[in-house]
Amino acid sequence: MKSIKELYRIGTGPSSSHTMAPRKAAELFLRKHPAATAFRVNLYGSLAATGKGHMTDVAINDVLQPVAPVDIVWEPKVFLPFHPNGMKFATLDAQGNPHDEWTVYSIGGGALAEEGVSTIETSDCYDMNSMTDILLWCERTGKNYWEYVQQCEESDVWDYLNEVWKTMQAAVKRGLEQEGVLPGSLNLRRKAATYYIRAGGFKHSLQSRGLVFAYALAVSEENASGGTIVTAPTCGSCGVMPAVLYHLHRSREFSDIRILRALATAGLVGNIVKTNASISGAEVGCQGEVGVACAMASAASNQLFGGSPAQIEYAAEMGLEHHLGMTCDPVCGLVQIPCIERNAYAAARALDANVYASFTDGIHRVSFDRVVKAMKETGKDLPSLYKETGEGGLAKDYHQM
């Protein structure tokens, strides 16, 4: 498995697959061709189908247009076999003929890959990639998941996670202060500030839940506005982890170091899914985005409350299991409906998974690894119109931007 630094990426929204990764690919291509006179970029499958709503063209043009003209070709009906989010970059000669072409794929969470290569970025740093094996390691050594992360990662991982935590907190605080309408054709009004104010009028149990909703909405609305967030594991699901951690940090006064350890454990959970299945909505639907975010937050919160490695695994399993089959159907190709609301609901589910797991001894029949396998199989069986194409489910009959 790769470093959790590749899972937690600090960047701008609204989409890790459709905005962050294409921008990175354009930067890499430009480094090879700084003197190009013209570019052509073909966008395929899901990347083309919802690219305008996700501002894919804006991300690419921001990088390439200052150097040379850019021709973006949208091909939403063409799905390359390696991954639904395919891109082909090319330089053009004086006659407009392409040469020096490069095909690359956005595989989820802002990561890029070439065909047959899992990622074009860092090398593997974990020698185990299944929860079952890592849980056995924890039981054998008496250590916890975050200690396995510490053993495998470079020493600067804690500094990086500290920056992640600061960015998450800042996104919550900014989102709670913002009001008005989100960008795009839906004219969707921001709700985080209202939820935050209303939560104060309830007694403790409802107030707690209302605050979690507000924090998740705050970050997701920041993402939808192109603000700075952390992929956890994606932009579209970036509100779940910050909502849970920010709420527990404030309400239970968990220290920053314990929050960082929870982030490490959650990153390990997300990494396992990313390695053995997918966190790309275009490949497996929203179960791979919001579902995985819920699993990560479930594990993090259970660890904070003193859960054993077995209970943490169980919490993560429930967080993912109860999102199996969730479609990725962004209305008008925007990361707004149903994405923002799903983040808030998944944050609440994560806290429930923590409580449920805490009542058990951690022993259960269906393992986290088995759910990951089922999620991958379910994703393959979902028709493409339910996988970030903006054509099926809730997005049906809505026109793209």
N, C-alpha and C positions, 0 to 999 in steps of 0.2 A: 504494500500500500504506500501511497504518496504521503508527504507531509500534510498535517492538518492545516498548514498555511495555505494550501491550495483549496481547501474547503472554505475556510474563513477568508474571504477576499474583501478588502476595503475598497469601495468604489462607488460610482453613481448609478442610480436606477435608470429605467424601471425594470430591466431584465438582464440577468446574468448571461443567459444563452443568446439573447437577441440584441443586446446592447454592449455589455462588457466584453464578451468574447469576440464579436466582430470588430470592435475597436482595437483590441489587442492584435487580432490577425492583420488588420490594416497597418498597424505600426510595424509588425514584423516584416510584412511585404515591402513597406516603404524603405526599411533599412537596407534591403537588398537592391532597391531600385530608386535611389534618391534623385537620380537625374532623369527619370521617366518623363515623357512628353504627354502621355495620356494613359488612363487606366480603364479597365472594364472589370466589373464585379458581378458575377452571376450568383444569385441567391436562390436556393432550392428548397422545396418542401415546406415544412413548417416555418423555416426561417423567412421564406418569402410570403407565406400565407398571412402571418401576423406581424411581419417586419415593420410595416408602416406605423401601426399602433404602438409597437415597441421601440420606435425610433432607430431601427437598424441602419437605415440610409443616412440618418443624421450622424450617427456614430462613425460610420465609414467616411462620409464626406468631410467631417471635421478633421480627419487625419490626412486624407489624400488630396482634397481639393486645393489646399494652399500650395501644393507642389505642381499639380497638373489637373486637367479636366477629368471627371469621373463619369462613366456610363454605367449605371446600375440596371441590371436586367433581372426582372422578377419572374421566377418560374415556379409557382406554387404547386403545380401538378406534377413536377418532376422530383421524384424521391430517389436520391442516390442510395445504393444498397448498404453502405457502411453505417449511416446515421441520417435521420430526417433533417438535421440542421446542417446542410452542406453549403459551402461557399467555394467559388472558383475565382481567384484573382489573376489578372493578366495585364501586362503592359501592351500598349498598342503602338504600331509603327505609324509612319506618316500617312499610309493608305488605310489605316484603321484595322489592320490585320493583327490579331493577337499573337503574342509570343511570350515565352518564359511564364507559362501558366503554373499556378499553384492551387491545388484543391485541398481544403482543410475543413474540419468539422467542429462545430460548437457542441460539445457533448454534455453540457449541463454545469451549472455553478460557475460559469465563466471560464471553464477549462477548454483547451483546444487539443485536437488529435488529428493525426493523419491516418489514412486507411491502414489497418493492421498494427497501429501503434496506439497504446492506451492513452498516452498523453505526450505532448512534445515539450513538456516542461521538466520538472525535477524528476530525479530517479527515486526508486522505492527506498523507504527507510524503515519499514516495518516487516519483520519476518513472519508474522502471523496476520491473516486477513479474515478470520472467522471469529464470531463472538464466542462460539463454543470453545475454541482453542484458547482464547484469551481469558475466558472465565476459568478454565482449568488451571491456567498459569496463575491467576489470582488466588485460587484455592490452594495451590501447591506452595506458593511463596508467601502467602499471607498479605500480599500487597493489593492495591486497588487499581482500577483502570487508569487513573491519571498517572500513576507511577509507571505503568507500562509506556504511556506516552512519553513521559520524561526520560525513560530508558532509551527509547528509539529516536527521539527528535534531537536536534542540535540544541545547545545550551541556551540559545537566544529565543527559544519557543515561548518562554514565560514573558519576555519583553514584548513579543509579538502579540500574545494573548492579552496582555495588559492594554496594548493599543486597540485591539479588537473590543475589549470591554469599555474603554473610554469612548470609542466611536458609537457603540450601541447605546450607551447612556446619553450621549449628545443627540442622537437621532430621536430618542424618546422625548427629551426635553424640548427640542425644536418642534417636533410634531405636536406636542401639547399646546404650544403657543400659537401655532398657525391656525388661521380660519380662512374661509372663502371656498372657492371651487377648484377642483383638481383639473389639470390640463386635459384636453381631449374633448371629443364630441359628446360624451355622456353628460357633461355638466354636473358631475357628481360632487356634492358638497362634503367638505371635510367634517368628520364627526368626533375626532379624538378629544378636542377641547370641551365639547358639550358633554361627552361621556364622563370625562374627568370631573367636571363640575357637578354633574348629577350624582356621581358615585358618593360624593361627600354627604348627601342627604339621606343615605341609607344606614341601617345598622350594620355591624361589623361583617357578617357573612356576605350580604349582598354588596356591601361597599367594597370588599376584597375582590369579588368577581368583577364588579364594575371597573375597578382600577386596572385589573389585568386586561379587560377589553380595551380600555382607553390607551394603555401603553402599546398594545399590539396595533391598534388603529393608527397611533401616532407614527410608528416606524413605517408601517405599510403605506401610509399616505405620503410620508417623506419620499419613499421609494417611487411611488407613482408620479411624484413631482420632479423626479430626477435628482433627488437629494443624495447626500453621502450616507451609505448604509454598509452593513456587513452581510455578505452572502452566508446564510446559515440554514440550509446549505445553498440556497439560491436567493436571487433578488425577490422573486415572487413569493417566497416564504420567509422573508427576512424579519417579519414582525414577531414570530413565535418565541424564539429564544430570548431576545431582549425583553419582551413583556414579562416572561416568567422570571428571569434573573433580576431584572430591575425591581419587580414587585417583591421578591423574596429578600433582596438586598435592603430595601427600604422598610418592609414590614417586620422582618425577622432579624435585621441587623447582621446578616452574614458578612464576614470580612471580605475584602477584595481578594485575598489569597485563596479563600475557599471558593469564591466565584470563579477565579481563574482555573482552579482544579476541576470545577464542574464544567467549565468550557472545554477543558482538555478531554474529559470523559465524553461529553456530547460530540466533540469533533471526531473521536474514535468511532462512535456509533454511526455518524454520518459517513465516515470514510469506509466503513464496512459495507454499507449499502452502495456507495458510489463504486466500489471495487467489484462487488459481486452482482450488482443489478444496475441501477441507474438513478440519478437525481434529475434527469432531464424530463420536463413535462412533454416535450415533443416525442420522447421515446416510450415513456411508461405512464403518462398522464400525471395529474396532480398528486397522486399517491406518492410519487417520487419526490415531490417538492414539499407540500404542506404535511403529508404523511411522515416523511423523514424528519422534518423540522419538529413535529410533535414527538417523535421517538427520541430525538436528541434532547428536547426540553424535559421530557419525562425522566430520562436517565439523569440529567443534570440536577433536577429538583430532588429526586430520590437520594442521590448521593449527598446533597446538602443536608437532608434530614437524617443522615446516618444510615442509609440503606446498605445492606451487604451487597457484594458483587452479584449474587444470585437475584436479589430483589431489584437491583439496578437493571439487570438484563431483562427481568420480567416487566418492569415499567416501560422500558424501551420497546419490548415486544408488543405490549398493549397499544402503545402510542402509534405504532405502524399498522398493526393488525386491523384496527378499527377505522383505518382509512383505505383499506384495500378496495380497489376498483374505482377510486375517485377520478373522475375525468378532468382533463385540462381544457376548459371551454371559455376562454376569455372573451367577453362581450366586446365587440368592435375591435378586437385585437389589443385591448388595453389591459394593463395589469391592475384592474380596479374591481370589476364585477365578474365573478364572485370572489376574486383573490383576496381583497382586503378583509372582507367579512370572515373568510375561511381562516385567516391568520388569527383573528381574535378568538374564534371558536376553538381552534386547535390549541391555543395557549391554555384555555380553560380545561380542555381535555387532558393536557399534559399534567396539570396539577391534580386532576382526578386520577390519572394513571399512577401518579406517585402515591396518593393516599391508598388506593386499592392494593398496590404492591406492598405497601408498608404493613398492611393487615395480614400478609401471607409470610411464609417462610422462604419464598422465592422459588419453590418447586412447582412446576407446571408442565403440561404435556407438550405444547407447541413451542419450540424454541424460536428465538429471534432469527437465527439463520434460516429456519424453515419458512418464516414469514417473508424474509427477504427473497427467498427463492420463489415463493408464491406471488409476491409483488412483481417480480420480473416476468413470470409466466403470464400473469394477468395483464401486464402492460403490453406484451406481445399480442395478446388476443384482442385488445381494444382496437376497434377500427380507427383509422387515421383521423377521421373527423372529430374524434374525442381526444386528440393529442396535439393541442396547441395549434390547430389550423383555423380556429374561429368559425368552423362550419357546422358543428353539431352541438348537442346539449343546450345549455343556456345561451350559447352564442348564435344558435340557429335563427335565421331570418333577420339578424342585425347586420348592417353593412359595415365593412371595415372603414377606418378613417381614410 
